[in-house]
């Protein structure tokens, strides 16, 4: 346990009510939010009712449309100069084919968003690559995965990393037989504009691995 200033965090965010609450605060109908983020009204309704788990890409689309940071979906918290997060206090969100753990939230003027993402083995290779502002850093902790940036696909094993400008279309997937785990860090642009970003669930259909 650390001795620095700490933000107490729960174990799992209740995403649906948070999304609905923010939407209603903005006085947005389901249709208006759907038009902003490119999702169907039915998909948003299912998420708000807790009947569907959103992908990483969907969380980013909703965050952008609602003017939020993706970490805001995990917990609204006061801002601090120092944030310590015990490994047992990480906020966890489960989605289709992945588990996303928030490593830190609540820093004053926070300009990075760090996550550990576990991707299930033999995950589907379908999905739309995403672009967003800022830079992105990926470090493979365990297992292996493929990361497509533009027209090139990279193979990442334990210890391999990628750093790239995130305005290039990108996605990732795990076509191995064991889970893959990555450290994923998003960096904002222009004064911590963390809300103006999207991300992918990490799926693609073409390309051979390059190392």
C-alpha positions as CSV (number, residue, x, y, z in Angstrom):
1,X,0.0,0.0,0.0
2,X,1.3,3.5,-0.8
3,X,1.5,6.5,1.5
4,X,0.7,9.1,-1.2
5,X,-2.6,10.7,-1.8
6,X,-5.0,8.1,-3.1
7,X,-8.2,7.8,-5.0
8,X,-10.5,5.1,-3.7
9,X,-11.9,3.1,-6.7
10,X,-14.4,0.4,-6.9
11,X,-14.0,-2.9,-8.7
12,X,-16.2,-2.5,-11.7
13,X,-17.9,0.5,-13.3
14,X,-21.7,0.5,-14.0
15,X,-21.4,1.9,-17.5
16,X,-25.0,1.9,-18.6
17,X,-26.4,4.3,-16.0
18,X,-23.4,6.6,-16.4
19,X,-23.9,6.8,-20.1
20,X,-27.6,7.4,-19.8
21,X,-27.0,10.0,-17.0
22,X,-24.5,12.0,-19.0
23,X,-26.7,11.8,-22.2
24,X,-29.7,13.2,-20.2
25,X,-27.5,15.9,-18.7
26,X,-26.7,17.0,-22.2
27,X,-30.4,16.8,-23.1
28,X,-29.6,14.4,-25.9
29,X,-32.1,11.9,-27.2
30,X,-30.9,8.4,-28.1
31,X,-31.2,9.4,-31.8
32,X,-29.1,12.5,-31.3
33,X,-26.3,10.6,-29.5
34,X,-26.5,7.9,-32.1
35,X,-26.0,10.5,-34.8
36,X,-23.0,12.0,-33.0
37,X,-21.1,8.7,-32.4
38,X,-22.2,6.6,-35.4
39,X,-23.9,3.9,-33.4
40,X,-27.4,2.7,-33.7
41,X,-30.1,3.8,-31.2
42,X,-30.7,0.1,-30.4
43,X,-27.1,-0.5,-29.5
44,X,-26.9,2.5,-27.2
45,X,-30.2,1.5,-25.6
46,X,-28.9,-2.0,-24.9
47,X,-25.7,-0.5,-23.4
48,X,-27.6,1.9,-21.2
49,X,-29.9,-0.9,-19.9
50,X,-26.8,-3.1,-19.1
51,X,-27.8,-5.7,-21.7
52,X,-24.8,-5.3,-23.9
53,X,-21.1,-4.7,-23.0
54,X,-19.5,-2.0,-25.2
55,X,-16.2,-2.6,-27.0
56,X,-13.2,-0.3,-26.5
57,X,-14.0,1.3,-29.8
58,X,-17.6,2.0,-28.7
59,X,-16.4,3.5,-25.4
60,X,-14.2,5.9,-27.3
61,X,-17.0,6.9,-29.7
62,X,-19.4,7.5,-26.8
63,X,-16.7,9.4,-24.8
64,X,-16.0,11.6,-27.8
65,X,-19.7,12.3,-28.5
66,X,-20.4,13.1,-24.8
67,X,-17.3,15.2,-24.3
68,X,-15.8,12.8,-21.7
69,X,-12.6,11.0,-21.1
70,X,-12.8,7.2,-21.4
71,X,-11.6,7.0,-17.8
72,X,-14.7,9.0,-16.8
73,X,-16.8,5.8,-17.6
74,X,-14.9,4.0,-14.9
75,X,-15.5,6.5,-12.1
76,X,-16.2,10.2,-11.6
77,X,-13.6,11.4,-9.1
78,X,-12.0,14.5,-7.6
79,X,-8.8,15.6,-9.2
80,X,-5.5,15.2,-7.3
81,X,-1.8,16.0,-7.7
82,X,-0.8,12.4,-6.9
83,X,-2.9,9.3,-7.6
84,X,-1.9,5.9,-6.2
85,X,-3.9,2.8,-7.3
86,X,-3.4,-0.5,-5.6
87,X,-3.5,-3.5,-7.9
88,X,-6.5,-4.8,-6.1
89,X,-8.4,-1.5,-6.6
90,X,-8.2,-1.3,-10.4
91,X,-11.4,-0.6,-12.1
92,X,-12.3,-3.3,-14.6
93,X,-14.6,-3.3,-17.6
94,X,-15.5,-6.4,-19.5
95,X,-16.3,-6.2,-23.2
96,X,-16.7,-8.6,-26.2
97,X,-13.3,-10.4,-26.4
98,X,-11.4,-8.3,-23.9
99,X,-11.0,-7.2,-20.3
100,X,-9.9,-3.6,-19.7
101,X,-8.3,-2.5,-16.4
102,X,-7.9,1.2,-15.7
103,X,-4.5,1.8,-14.0
104,X,-4.9,5.4,-13.0
105,X,-7.6,8.0,-12.9
106,X,-8.1,11.4,-11.2
107,X,-4.9,13.3,-11.7
108,X,-5.3,17.0,-12.1
109,X,-5.0,17.9,-15.8
110,X,-4.5,14.3,-16.6
111,X,-3.0,13.9,-20.1
112,X,-2.5,10.2,-20.4
113,X,-4.9,7.3,-20.0
114,X,-3.1,4.0,-19.0
115,X,-4.8,0.6,-19.3
116,X,-3.9,-3.1,-19.1
117,X,-6.0,-4.8,-21.8
118,X,-6.4,-8.6,-21.9
119,X,-7.5,-9.9,-25.3
120,X,-9.1,-13.3,-25.5
121,X,-7.4,-16.0,-27.7
122,X,-8.5,-16.6,-31.3
123,X,-10.4,-13.3,-31.3
124,X,-12.3,-12.3,-34.4
125,X,-10.5,-10.5,-37.2
126,X,-13.4,-8.2,-38.0
127,X,-14.0,-4.6,-37.2
128,X,-13.3,-1.1,-38.4
129,X,-9.9,0.5,-37.8
130,X,-10.1,3.7,-35.8
131,X,-8.2,7.0,-35.8
132,X,-8.0,9.5,-33.0
133,X,-5.8,12.5,-32.0
134,X,-2.6,12.3,-30.0
135,X,-0.2,9.4,-29.8
136,X,-0.5,5.8,-28.7
137,X,1.9,3.5,-26.9
138,X,1.5,-0.3,-26.8
139,X,3.7,-2.7,-24.8
140,X,3.1,-6.5,-25.0
141,X,3.2,-8.0,-21.5
142,X,2.2,-11.6,-22.2
143,X,1.1,-13.7,-25.2
144,X,1.2,-12.2,-28.6
145,X,-1.0,-10.2,-30.9
146,X,-1.1,-8.4,-34.2
147,X,-1.4,-4.6,-34.5
148,X,-2.3,-3.0,-37.8
149,X,-1.3,0.6,-38.4
150,X,-2.2,2.0,-41.8
151,X,-1.2,-0.7,-44.4
152,X,1.3,-2.5,-42.2
153,X,0.7,-5.2,-39.7
154,X,3.1,-5.8,-36.8
155,X,3.5,-8.9,-34.7
156,X,4.1,-8.2,-31.0
157,X,5.4,-10.7,-28.5
158,X,6.4,-10.2,-24.8
159,X,8.6,-7.2,-24.5
160,X,7.8,-5.7,-27.9
161,X,6.3,-2.3,-28.2
162,X,4.8,0.3,-30.6
163,X,4.6,4.0,-30.4
164,X,2.8,5.9,-33.2
165,X,0.7,8.9,-34.2
166,X,-2.8,7.8,-33.7
167,X,-4.3,9.7,-36.6
168,X,-3.4,6.6,-38.7
169,X,-6.1,4.0,-39.0
170,X,-5.2,1.2,-36.5
171,X,-6.6,-1.9,-34.8
172,X,-5.4,-5.1,-33.1
173,X,-6.4,-8.7,-32.6
174,X,-5.2,-11.9,-31.0
175,X,-5.1,-14.9,-33.4
176,X,-3.1,-17.1,-31.0
177,X,-4.4,-19.9,-28.8
178,X,-3.6,-18.1,-25.5
179,X,-4.7,-14.8,-24.0
180,X,-2.6,-11.7,-24.8
181,X,-2.1,-8.8,-22.4
182,X,-0.9,-5.4,-23.3
183,X,-0.1,-2.1,-21.6
184,X,-2.0,0.5,-23.6
185,X,-1.5,4.2,-23.1
186,X,-3.3,7.0,-24.9
187,X,-1.8,10.5,-25.0
188,X,-3.9,13.6,-25.5
189,X,-3.2,16.7,-27.5
190,X,-3.7,20.4,-26.8
191,X,-4.1,20.8,-23.1
192,X,-5.4,17.4,-22.1
193,X,-8.1,17.0,-24.7
194,X,-8.6,13.4,-23.7
195,X,-12.2,13.3,-24.8
196,X,-11.4,13.7,-28.4
197,X,-10.3,10.2,-29.1
198,X,-11.6,6.9,-30.2
199,X,-10.1,3.5,-30.0
200,X,-10.6,0.1,-31.4
201,X,-11.6,-3.3,-30.1
202,X,-8.6,-4.5,-32.1
203,X,-9.9,-6.4,-35.1
204,X,-8.8,-6.6,-38.7
205,X,-9.2,-9.0,-41.6
206,X,-6.1,-8.7,-43.8
207,X,-2.3,-8.4,-43.6
208,X,0.6,-10.6,-42.6
209,X,2.5,-10.0,-39.4
210,X,5.7,-8.0,-39.7
211,X,8.2,-7.8,-36.9
